[in-house]
Amino acid sequence: MLSRIAESLYWIGRYVERAEDTARITDVNYHHTLEMGASPEAQARRRRHWEALITIVGDAPRFFATHDEASEQTVPPYLTFGAENPNSIVSCVARARENARTMRHQIASEMWEVLNRFHLELQRLQDVGETPVASENVHLFYQSIKEFSHLFQGITDSTMPREEGWYFLQAGKFLERAEKTARALDVKYHLLVADRDTGLRTQDSGLSGEPASLSPESLVLSPSDGVPGDWDQWLAVLRSLSAYEAYHKIYRSTVRPRSVIEMLTLSPIFPRSIRFAIGEVDAALARIAGGLRTEDLGLSNEPSPLSSQSLVLSPIQEAERAVGRLHSALTYQRVEEVFAVDLHDYLLDIQTQCYQIGEHIQAQYFAHRILRPEEVIA
């Protein structure tokens, strides 16, 4: 496969996932902040939540260069329709569509149609000024973005042959998902600590007017790990990742910070956990690097597991080495080890490793270089 085609598929996967993740966290944050009240303390708390959201998507410097403050009037439009923001939903969908346009002969027509149709719909809303983020239809609008992503992924699953192109698409999607989950957990944890400290200072000074979610009962620290126990906040984390129902199926208990963190970092079965996503990246790169078994080339109808043992492996390159190391660490870690170190440092290390994996993939598969004789197909 040409590196240009592989790179386009890889970035289509990343951009579509990025648009969905941005829609998820913006929707939940918008409705969560509406319930905080109108007191000065609530206003300050609301501002911290919007600043945290800008930090999660990695656009804080660019945002504050053009905006004085983060609020429900400034952040959602910036993250959704901001032309100056390369990570806005409109920009992500436009870039995914442009990548698909340059290689329409390599993908199913249905994949192109769903990308093109949604891109044109977003452009229409932007051109006529009908921005749903400024109306009562916020939830329905962001729900439509998630449904677009699910539709695109479903069409992709149903139409793409399980060849190199498929695995590049999967590698991009799940690498983006792992990084965004780590970012969301990291920023939310620090936000909870800030809210807890504010609540405790308010109680000490005898002030009133603090939101009900900052009651002493909701700010209790777990004696073993020191994670703030604001139930509403951790519930918002679960909902932003569509993990609420899955959490109760797995743990069958009330929302507990320790269990939420364990599920979103180390669960091998929840599709949006960091471990699961990195495992999918590992499997995709192993297939790309090692080739497919004969039964995967159409000689057998039996499905085969995505494991490195099933492959004829070529020498391991840096991308496979980096993702394999991270996947192994997540596979054999226990939640106690996560809390043995500072949670922020742990999540920051995962984000750094995800960035490095992306750099290795870019250099190994997409960077322009002179081919060796054995790489040239006669």
N, C-alpha and C positions, 0 to 999 in steps of 0.2 A: 504493500500500500504506500502511495506517495505520502511524504511527511506533511504536505499541505492539506491533504484530505484528513489525515489522522488528527492534525492539530485543530482543524475546523470542527470535527466531531467531539474532540476533547473539550473545546470551549463551548460548544452548544450545550453539552452536559452541565458545565459549570454555570453558564449564564442562566439557564432555565431553573436550575436549583437555587441560584442566588435570588432570582426574582421571587420564587415561592417562599424562601426563608424570610426575605424582607417583608413580604405580605403577611406572613404568619406573625412575626414579632410586632409589626406595626399595628395590626388589628387588635391583638391582645393588649398591647400597651395603651392604645387609644381608649378602649373601654375600661381598662383598669384605672386609669387616671381620672375618668369621669366620676368615679365613686369616692374621691378623696375629700370632697367638701370644698369650702371656699375660704377657710381661715388662712391667715398668713403662713402658719406652719404647713398647711395643706398645699398652698401655692408653692412654697419652697420645695416641698417633697415632690410635687408634680414636675417641677422644673428639673429636679435631679433624675427623675425617671426618663424624661425625654433626652437629657444629656447622655444618660446611660445607653439609650437606644442608638444614638448617633455613634457612640463608642463601639457598640457591638458590631455595627456594619463597617467600622473602620474609616469613617468620614469626618471625624470631629474637626481636624484642622481646616479642611476645605469648607465645612459648613459654617464655622464661626468666622471665617474670612469674609462671608457675605451676609451673615445674620447676627443680630445682637444677642438674642437669647433663644433657647430651645423651648418650644411650647407646642401645644396641639394645633396652633395656627401655622407654625413654620416647619416643623419636622415632617409630618405626613406628606405635604406637597413636595418637599425636597426629596424625600425618599421614593416618591411615586412618579412625579412628573418632572423633576428637576433636570433640565437640559444640561446644566452645568455640572451635574453629578453623574460621573461615568458608571456608578453603581446603582442608579435609580432603576426602578422596575421598567420604566419606558426604555432606558438605555440598554438594560440587559436583554429585553425581548428584541429590541432592534438589532443588537449585535448577534444574538442567536439566529435571527432571521437572515441577516447578511451572510453569516457563515454558511447557512443552509442554501442560500441563493447561489453561492459560488460553486456548489457541488450537488446540484439538484439531481444529477444523473446517478449519484451514489446513494441516495436515500429514497424511501417510498414517497410517492406523491402525497399521500395522506399526512406524512410528517411535515412536508413543506406547507401544505394547505393550512394546517392548524397554526403553525408559526406565523404565516403570512396573514391569516385572518385576524389573529389576536393583535398582531402588530398594527394593522390598519385600524382596528377598533380603538386601541389606545391613542393612536395619532388623531383620530377623529375627535375623541373626547378632549384631547389637549388643544386642538385647533379651535374648537367652538367654545372652549372654556368651561365645559361641563365636568368639573373635577369632583367626583363623588366624595373625596376626602373632606370636602367642605359642606357636606350635606348629612342627612340622617341615614344615607345608604352606605355608610362606611363599611359595615360588616359584609353586606352583600357584594360590594365591589371587591374587597380583598378575598372573599370567598371565591369569586369568579376567577381570580388570578391563580389561586390554589387549584381550582378545578381545571384551568387551562394546563397547568403543569402536570396534573394527574392524567389528563387526556393525552397529552403529548407522550408521557412515559408509557401509557397503555398502548398507544399506537406503535411506539418504538418496540416495545416488548413483542408485539404481535407480528411485526413486519420485517424487522432487521435480522438478517442471517447472523448466526453466532460466529462471526469472523473477527478479524482485527478491529474493524471499525466499531463494532458493538462494544468491544472491551475498552477502547479508548473513550467512548461515550460514557461507559459505566465508571471508569477511573475518574473522569472529570466530575461527574455527578456526586460520587460518594466522597471524594476528597473535599469538595466544597461543603458537603453536609457535615463532615467531621469537624472542619474548622469552625463553621458557624455554631455548631452545638457547643464546642469548647468556649467560644467567645461569649455566647449567651449565658452559660453557666458562670463564667468568670466575672462578667460585669454584674450579673444579678447578685452574686455573692457579696461583692463589695457594696452594692446598693443596699442590701439587707443590713450589712454591718453599719453603714452610715445611718440608716433609719433607726436601728437599735440604739446607737449612741445618742442620736437626737432625742429619742423617746426617753432614755434614761436621764438625760440632762434636763428635759422638760419636767419630769417627775421630781427631780432633786430641787429644781427652782420653784416648784409649786405652781407652774403655769398650767392653763387649761386650753382646750380647743384642739388638742391633738386628735387625729383620726382614730377611730375605734380599733383599727388593725394594729396600732402601736400600744395596745394594752400590755400590762406586765405579763399576762398569761401567754400572749402571742410572741413575746420577745425573750422567752426563756432560752438559755443556752443549753445545748446537750453537754453533759459533763464530760463526755468522752471525746468530742471533736470540736466543740465551740462554734457550731454552725447556728446562726440565728434561726429561730423556729417560727417565723412569720408565716402562718398557714396560707393566707391569701396570696402571698408572693410566690410561694412554691407551687401553689395551684396554678398561678399564671404561667409559670415556667412550663409546667406539664401541658397546659392547654396550647401554648405557643408552639409546641413540638408535636401536637396531636398525640400526647402520651397519657392523657388522663385515664382513659378506659383501660389501656394496656397496663398502667401502673396498678390498678385495682385487681386486674386479673392475675398479675404476677405476685403481688405482695398481700392482697386481701386485707388491707389495713387502712387506717387514715393516712393522710399525706404527712410523711415524716421526711425532714430534710436529708438525713443520712441515706434513706432508701431511694429518694429521688436522685441524689448524686450517684449512687451506685448504679441505678438503672440507666441513667443517661451517659455514664462513662464506661461501665464494664459489662453491660448486658450483652450476651451473645445472640439474643433472639429478637431484641427490639430494633426495628430497622433504622431508627434515627439515633441510636446510641453511637458513641465514638468508636467503641470496639467493633461493632457490627460494620460501620462504614469503612473503617480502615481495613477490616478483613476483606471487604469487597474490592477495595483498591488493590490489596495484595494479590487477590485471586485474579483480577483483571490483568495486572502487570505480569503475573506468572504465565498467563495464557499468551500474552503478546510476546514475551521473551522466549518462551519455550515451545510454542507451537501447540497444535491440537492433537489429541490422540486419534487414532483411525476411526473409532466409533463416533467421535465428534465431527468427523468429516462426512457423515451421512451413511456410514457403513453399518450403523447399528441404531435402533430406535430407543435403546436404553439410555436414560440420562446418566451423566457421570458427574461426580462431585467436583467442585472447583478447589482442588488441592494441588500443591506443588508435587506431591508424590505421583500424581497421575500424568505428569508431563515429562517430555524428553527435554531436560533443561540445558540451556546454553549457559556459558559463564555468567555469573551474576553481575549485573551492572549496578551503578550507584542508586538508581531509582528503586530497583527491587531490594537492594540491601537496606535502604533507609526505611521503606515501608514494612519490610519483613521484621526489622528490629522493633519498630513501634508496635506492630501487631503482636509479636511475641510477648512484649512487655505487658500489653493490655490483657492478653489471654491469661497470663499466669499471675496477674496482680489480684490482690484482695482489697476490699474497700478500706480495711484497716491501714493498709500501706498508703492509700490516698491521703488519709488524715494524719499519717505519721509526719508528713511534711506540710508546709503551708499550702492550702488549697489553691491560692492564686498562683504560686510558683509551679504547681503541678499542671494546672490548666494552661498557663503561659508556655510551659515547655512543650505541651502537645501542639499548641498553635504554631510555635516555632518549627517543630518537626514537620507539621503539615506544609508550612511554607517551603521548607527545604525539599520535601518530596516533590512539590510542584516545580521547584527550580530544577531538580534532577530530571524530572520528566521532560521539561522544556529543553534542557541541554542534550539529553540522550536521544530523544526522538524527533524533535522539531527544529533544532538549531541547524543552520546551513553548514555543511562540512563536505570534504572530499570523500567519496565512497572508496572503500578498499576493493580490490579486484574480486574477492569472494562475495561481496555484497551486490555486485552488479549482476542482474539477471540477463542472460544471453537472449 
